[in-house]
Amino acid sequence: MISRQEIRAAAVRIAPYVRRTPVIEVEAGRFGTPGPIVLKLECLQHAGSFKPRGAFNRILSSAVPPSGLIAASGGNHGLAVAYAARELGHRAEIFVPTIAAPVKVERLRALGAVVNVIGAVYAEALAACVARQRETGALEVHAYDQPEVIAGQGTTGREFEQQAPDLDTVLVAVGGGGLIGGIAAWYGGSVKIVGVEPETSRALHAALAAGEPVDVDVSGIAADSLGARRVGGHMFPIARRFVDQVSLVSDAEIRAAQRALWRESCVLAEPGGAAALAAVHSGRYRPTPGERVGVIVCGANCDPASVSTAGA
């Protein structure tokens, strides 16, 4: 279990390097809900997602060898590691699968990382990354399954509680589980935590049903950011204790949430970044009257044209 003290320590450690991202309250009815929704805009974090929080905490907690940093990613985590490497003066080597969005691969290279595109999905890129790490001795910064990474992501929840202290429920998109694990560890049962996954990439839903992390098939429009084959072992005990439920959403519902975010709030989100909102926008999660709902908008690394024309 990750403690609140570890998350507090992470917040102090990473404070010089990450943004305190804003929240906005969207009035009732805008997303088809009976009450207002509070959005935490982690899409405005450095590198376009929440991921620098965990990356910086892992790196700043560790001794970095001359060979630098190494990571596997669907794109966003790699961008965070590459950004942290540039800021801290380290070399970074990133492995991404072929499903990684071209805009993310381009940004990785622009940040100065050595980029290896290998494997069809994240799990295959991770296997290649692990083999390469054994050769180079570089510090591995895992996308979600390291305590330092989870504690860093938990600072999102700490900030959200400070900015919106009266929430009843927080919805969080789930890939490998680092973000929801950190947020659930911070709140510790004081609010309802709802995970949201694509129907075609449901690693946490399957793990909770099985009682342990299990492999699932991965596909769909959010697979580059939410396409972990199984959730992390470090986050699973946290999820089993503190995640109240997991809602599943379709690709079409994710696209509709992207368009709604842009139309109603002028907020640009990639598919994975809009997935949590998709649960309430589609009615897969229905807030009760008076329920104060917060939603993490966790990533924005996409081509803006893909949002304005999606489903048109």
C-alpha positions as CSV (number, residue, x, y, z in Angstrom):
1,M,0.0,0.0,0.0
2,I,1.2,3.5,-0.8
3,S,0.7,5.9,2.2
4,R,-0.4,9.5,2.3
5,Q,2.9,10.4,3.7
6,E,4.7,9.0,0.7
7,I,2.4,11.0,-1.5
8,R,3.1,14.2,0.5
9,A,6.8,13.5,0.2
10,A,6.5,13.1,-3.5
11,A,4.6,16.4,-3.8
12,V,7.4,18.2,-2.1
13,R,10.0,16.4,-4.2
14,I,8.5,17.1,-7.6
15,A,7.0,20.6,-6.9
16,P,9.8,22.5,-8.7
17,Y,9.2,20.4,-11.9
18,V,5.4,20.0,-12.3
19,R,2.5,22.3,-12.7
20,R,-0.4,22.6,-10.3
21,T,-3.0,22.0,-12.9
22,P,-6.3,24.0,-12.8
23,V,-9.8,22.8,-12.1
24,I,-13.0,24.1,-13.7
25,E,-16.6,23.5,-12.7
26,V,-18.9,22.8,-15.5
27,E,-22.6,23.7,-14.8
28,A,-25.3,21.1,-14.6
29,G,-26.6,19.7,-17.9
30,R,-23.6,20.5,-20.0
31,F,-22.5,16.8,-20.0
32,G,-26.0,15.4,-19.5
33,T,-25.7,15.2,-15.7
34,P,-28.1,16.4,-13.1
35,G,-25.5,18.5,-11.3
36,P,-22.2,20.3,-12.0
37,I,-19.0,18.4,-12.7
38,V,-15.6,19.5,-11.6
39,L,-12.8,18.8,-14.1
40,K,-9.2,18.4,-13.0
41,L,-7.2,19.4,-16.1
42,E,-4.1,17.2,-16.0
43,C,-4.2,17.5,-19.8
44,L,-2.4,20.9,-19.2
45,Q,0.5,19.3,-17.3
46,H,4.0,19.4,-18.8
47,A,4.3,16.9,-21.7
48,G,0.5,16.8,-22.1
49,S,-0.6,14.4,-19.3
50,F,-0.4,13.6,-15.6
51,K,2.6,11.3,-16.3
52,P,5.5,13.7,-15.3
53,R,4.4,13.5,-11.7
54,G,5.3,9.8,-11.4
55,A,8.3,10.1,-13.7
56,F,9.9,12.9,-11.7
57,N,9.3,11.2,-8.4
58,R,10.9,8.0,-9.6
59,I,13.9,9.7,-11.1
60,L,14.5,12.1,-8.2
61,S,14.2,9.2,-5.7
62,S,16.9,7.2,-7.5
63,A,20.5,7.3,-8.5
64,V,20.7,7.8,-12.3
65,P,23.6,6.0,-14.0
66,P,25.6,7.5,-16.9
67,S,23.5,5.4,-19.3
68,G,20.5,7.5,-18.2
69,L,16.8,6.6,-18.2
70,I,14.8,3.9,-20.1
71,A,11.1,3.4,-20.4
72,A,8.4,1.7,-22.3
73,S,5.2,3.6,-23.1
74,G,2.2,3.9,-25.3
75,G,3.4,7.5,-25.7
76,N,2.4,9.7,-22.7
77,H,4.7,8.1,-20.2
78,G,7.6,8.2,-22.7
79,L,6.9,11.9,-23.2
80,A,7.0,12.5,-19.5
81,V,10.3,10.6,-19.1
82,A,11.8,12.4,-22.1
83,Y,10.7,15.7,-20.7
84,A,12.1,14.9,-17.2
85,A,15.4,13.7,-18.8
86,R,15.8,17.0,-20.7
87,E,15.0,19.1,-17.6
88,L,17.4,17.1,-15.4
89,G,20.2,16.6,-17.9
90,H,19.9,12.8,-18.5
91,R,19.8,10.6,-21.6
92,A,16.5,8.9,-22.3
93,E,15.7,5.9,-24.4
94,I,12.0,5.2,-25.0
95,F,10.3,2.1,-26.5
96,V,6.8,2.5,-28.0
97,P,4.6,0.1,-29.9
98,T,3.4,0.7,-33.4
99,I,0.0,1.8,-32.1
100,A,1.5,4.9,-30.6
101,A,0.0,8.1,-32.0
102,P,2.4,9.7,-34.6
103,V,2.1,13.0,-32.8
104,K,3.5,11.4,-29.6
105,V,6.4,9.8,-31.5
106,E,7.2,13.1,-33.1
107,R,7.2,14.9,-29.7
108,L,9.4,12.2,-28.2
109,R,12.0,12.8,-30.8
110,A,11.7,16.6,-30.5
111,L,12.4,16.2,-26.7
112,G,15.7,14.5,-27.6
113,A,14.9,10.9,-26.7
114,V,16.2,7.9,-28.5
115,V,13.0,6.3,-29.8
116,N,12.5,2.6,-30.6
117,V,9.2,1.7,-32.3
118,I,8.7,-2.0,-31.7
119,G,5.9,-4.4,-31.1
120,A,2.2,-4.1,-31.8
121,V,1.1,-3.2,-28.3
122,Y,2.6,-1.8,-25.1
123,A,3.4,-5.2,-23.6
124,E,5.7,-6.0,-26.5
125,A,7.4,-2.7,-26.3
126,L,7.9,-3.3,-22.6
127,A,9.6,-6.7,-23.2
128,A,12.0,-5.1,-25.6
129,C,12.7,-2.3,-23.1
130,V,13.4,-4.8,-20.3
131,A,15.9,-6.6,-22.5
132,R,17.6,-3.3,-23.4
133,Q,17.8,-2.2,-19.8
134,R,19.7,-5.4,-18.9
135,E,22.3,-4.4,-21.6
136,T,22.7,-0.8,-20.6
137,G,22.0,-0.6,-16.9
138,A,19.9,2.5,-17.4
139,L,17.3,3.4,-14.7
140,E,14.0,2.0,-15.6
141,V,11.0,4.3,-15.1
142,H,8.0,2.0,-15.3
143,A,4.8,3.5,-16.8
144,Y,2.7,2.4,-13.8
145,D,4.1,-0.5,-11.7
146,Q,6.6,1.2,-9.3
147,P,5.8,2.6,-5.9
148,E,7.6,5.9,-6.6
149,V,5.5,6.3,-9.8
150,I,2.3,5.5,-8.0
151,A,3.1,8.0,-5.2
152,G,3.9,10.6,-7.8
153,Q,0.6,10.1,-9.6
154,G,-1.1,10.3,-6.2
155,T,-0.2,13.9,-6.0
156,T,-2.9,14.5,-8.5
157,G,-5.5,13.4,-5.9
158,R,-3.8,15.5,-3.2
159,E,-4.1,18.6,-5.4
160,F,-7.7,17.8,-6.4
161,E,-8.7,17.4,-2.8
162,Q,-7.2,20.8,-2.0
163,Q,-8.9,22.5,-5.0
164,A,-12.3,20.7,-4.6
165,P,-12.6,19.5,-1.0
166,D,-16.3,18.7,-1.2
167,L,-16.3,16.0,-3.8
168,D,-18.3,12.8,-3.3
169,T,-16.9,10.9,-6.3
170,V,-13.8,11.0,-8.5
171,L,-13.8,9.3,-11.9
172,V,-10.4,8.2,-13.2
173,A,-9.4,6.5,-16.5
174,V,-7.5,3.3,-16.1
175,G,-4.7,1.7,-18.2
176,G,-2.1,0.0,-16.0
177,G,-3.5,1.6,-12.9
178,G,-0.8,4.0,-11.7
179,L,-3.0,7.0,-11.7
180,I,-6.1,5.5,-10.0
181,G,-3.8,3.6,-7.6
182,G,-2.2,6.8,-6.5
183,I,-5.5,8.8,-6.3
184,A,-7.2,6.0,-4.4
185,A,-4.3,5.7,-2.0
186,W,-4.5,9.4,-1.3
187,Y,-8.3,9.5,-0.6
188,G,-8.2,6.3,1.3
189,G,-11.9,5.6,1.1
190,S,-13.0,9.2,2.0
191,V,-14.6,9.6,-1.5
192,K,-16.0,7.1,-4.0
193,I,-13.4,6.2,-6.6
194,V,-14.7,5.0,-10.0
195,G,-12.4,3.6,-12.6
196,V,-13.3,4.0,-16.2
197,E,-11.9,1.7,-18.9
198,P,-12.6,1.1,-22.6
199,E,-14.7,-2.0,-23.2
200,T,-11.8,-3.3,-25.4
201,S,-9.1,-2.7,-22.8
202,R,-10.4,-3.7,-19.4
203,A,-7.5,-4.8,-17.3
204,L,-8.7,-3.6,-13.9
205,H,-12.3,-4.8,-14.5
206,A,-10.9,-8.2,-15.3
207,A,-8.5,-8.2,-12.3
208,L,-11.2,-7.3,-9.8
209,A,-13.4,-10.0,-11.2
210,A,-10.6,-12.6,-11.0
211,G,-9.3,-11.4,-7.6
212,E,-5.8,-10.9,-9.1
213,P,-4.2,-9.2,-12.1
214,V,-4.8,-11.2,-15.3
215,D,-3.9,-10.7,-19.0
216,V,-6.6,-9.2,-21.3
217,D,-6.8,-8.5,-25.0
218,V,-6.1,-4.8,-25.9
219,S,-7.6,-2.8,-28.7
220,G,-9.6,0.4,-29.4
221,I,-9.0,4.1,-29.9
222,A,-7.5,4.6,-26.5
223,A,-5.2,1.7,-26.6
224,D,-2.0,3.8,-26.9
225,S,-2.7,5.3,-23.4
226,L,-5.1,2.9,-21.7
227,G,-3.9,-0.4,-23.4
228,A,-2.0,-2.2,-20.6
229,R,-2.4,-6.0,-20.9
230,R,-2.7,-6.3,-17.1
231,V,-2.8,-3.9,-14.2
232,G,0.3,-3.4,-12.0
233,G,0.9,-5.6,-9.0
234,H,1.7,-2.6,-6.7
235,M,-1.6,-0.8,-7.4
236,F,-3.9,-3.9,-7.3
237,P,-4.2,-4.1,-3.5
238,I,-5.1,-0.4,-3.4
239,A,-7.7,-0.9,-6.1
240,R,-9.2,-3.9,-4.4
241,R,-9.6,-1.9,-1.2
242,F,-10.5,1.6,-2.3
243,V,-11.9,1.5,-5.9
244,D,-15.7,1.2,-5.6
245,Q,-16.5,0.2,-9.2
246,V,-15.3,0.2,-12.8
247,S,-17.4,1.5,-15.6
248,L,-16.8,0.4,-19.2
249,V,-17.2,2.7,-22.1
250,S,-17.2,2.2,-25.9
251,D,-15.0,3.9,-28.5
252,A,-18.0,5.8,-29.7
253,E,-18.7,7.1,-26.2
254,I,-15.1,8.2,-25.8
255,R,-15.3,10.1,-29.1
256,A,-18.5,11.7,-28.0
257,A,-16.9,12.8,-24.7
258,Q,-13.9,14.3,-26.6
259,R,-16.3,16.3,-28.8
260,A,-18.3,17.4,-25.7
261,L,-15.2,18.6,-23.9
262,W,-14.2,20.7,-26.8
263,R,-17.7,22.0,-27.6
264,E,-18.7,22.8,-24.0
265,S,-15.3,23.8,-22.4
266,C,-12.8,24.3,-25.2
267,V,-10.7,21.5,-23.6
268,L,-8.7,19.3,-25.9
269,A,-8.3,15.7,-24.8
270,E,-7.0,12.6,-26.4
271,P,-9.2,9.5,-26.3
272,G,-7.7,8.2,-23.0
273,G,-7.9,11.7,-21.6
274,A,-11.6,11.9,-22.2
275,A,-12.5,8.3,-21.1
276,A,-13.4,9.2,-17.5
277,L,-15.8,11.9,-18.7
278,A,-17.3,9.4,-21.2
279,A,-18.7,7.4,-18.3
280,V,-20.9,10.2,-17.1
281,H,-21.6,11.7,-20.5
282,S,-22.9,8.4,-21.8
283,G,-24.8,7.5,-18.7
284,R,-22.6,4.5,-17.9
285,Y,-22.1,6.1,-14.5
286,R,-25.2,8.0,-13.3
287,P,-24.6,10.5,-10.4
288,T,-27.4,10.7,-7.9
289,P,-29.1,14.1,-7.4
290,G,-26.7,16.3,-5.3
291,E,-23.7,14.0,-5.8
292,R,-20.6,16.1,-6.3
293,V,-18.5,14.5,-9.1
294,G,-14.9,15.2,-10.1
295,V,-13.4,13.9,-13.3
296,I,-9.7,13.7,-14.2
297,V,-9.0,14.8,-17.7
298,C,-5.7,13.1,-17.9
299,G,-4.2,13.6,-21.4
300,A,-4.2,15.9,-24.4
301,N,-1.6,14.4,-26.8
302,C,-3.5,14.2,-30.1
303,D,-4.0,16.0,-33.3
304,P,-6.6,18.7,-32.7
305,A,-8.2,18.0,-36.1
306,S,-9.0,14.4,-34.9
307,V,-11.3,15.8,-32.2
308,S,-13.1,18.4,-34.3
309,T,-13.8,15.9,-37.0
310,A,-14.3,12.7,-34.9
311,G,-17.6,11.1,-35.7
312,A,-18.6,14.0,-37.9
